[in-house]
Amino acid sequence: MSVLKTLWNDESGVILSAELVLVCTILVLGLLVGMVELQCAIVGELSDLSSAFGNLNQSYNHSGFGSSKGANQFSARTYGAAYTDRADTCDCDANLTIICNDPGEKSGNGDGPGLPPI
């Protein structure tokens, strides 16, 4: 029991509060820098992903078919369909910008929906 009491009262390896504050400050600053870099990397990857989705062409075209009885009479018929995907404002974003310049966004004056004043 006296050995535990001796170890408990021994202060030769104690950390001073100033040292603890310095170490914690360095750790917090390191964590902040790491989190900012992580955020930049995630935003960059999500921007790449959004550009990939924007570059997808969703156009399609298929013809119809029919079953003929003869003498230009059909017993069953389906018509074809088509859709042409046109490029939107922010599609094919080669610069990987986060904010696109849609006509609905006001730039700089803050008089409507869109970007805040600079």
N, C-alpha and C positions, 0 to 999 in steps of 0.2 A: 504494500500500500504506500509505503514511503517513497518507492521508486516512481509511482504514478504522480504523487504529489510533487516530487522533485522535477519531473518532466513538465508538469503543468505550470509550475512557477518559473521554469527556465525561460529567459527572454533573450537569449543570445542569437536566435534565428528569427526574431519577430520582424514583420514587415511594418515599416513606419507608414503612417497615413499619407505623408507627402509622396512616398514612393508608389503607394497604391493609387493615388489620384493621378500621378503621371502615367502609370501603366494603363489605367482605365481610359484616360484621355487618348492615348495613342491607339488603343484598341477601338474606341468609338470612331476616331477619325479614319482608321483603316477600314472599318465596316462601312462607313458612309461612302468612301471612295469606291469600294468594291460593289456596293449596291447601285451606285450611279453607273458604273461600267456595265453591270448586269442589265440595268434598265435600257441602256443604249444598245446593247447587243440584242435584247428581246425586241425592241422597237425596230431595229434593222431587219431582223428575221421576219417579223410580222409584215413589214413593208414589202419584203421580197415575196412573201406568200400572197399578199393582196395584189401585187403586180402579176403574179402567176395566175390568180383567179381572174383578173381583169383581162388577161390575154387569151383566155379560153374563148374559142369560137363555138357558139351554141347553135349555129345554123343547121337546119335539117331539111330534107326534101325526100318524099317518097311518093311513088306513083300509086294510083288506085288499080284495082283489078275487078274483073267482072266475069260472070258465068253466063254464057250465051245459050239461048234456046234455039236460036237460028232465026233467020229473016230479020236481023237487027233487033231482036227482042232479048232482053236480059232477064234471067231468073234471079240474079243477085248482083249487086254492084257496090263497090266502095270507091269513094273519091280519094284522090291523093291530097296531101297537105304539104305546105312548105313554110319555112320561117327563115328569114335572113337576119342574122345578128349584126347590127351596125355598131361601130365604136362609140362608146359613151365619152363624156368629157374627161374622165380620169382613167380610161383604159389605155393600155400600152404606155404606161408611165415609166419611161426609160431612166429618168433621173431619180426614181424612188423617193419622191417627195411625199411628205406626210399630208400636207394641206394642198388640195387642188384648187384651182381658180374657177369655180363654178360661177355662172352669171348671177346666182342668187346670193353670193357672198359679196358684201360691201367691203371695200378695202380702205381701212384707215380712218373713216370719219365717224363710224359708229351710229349712223342714222337709221339703221334697220337691222334685220337679222343677218348674222354673219360674223365677221371678225370684229373684235373690240378695237377701239381706237389705239393707235400706236403712240 
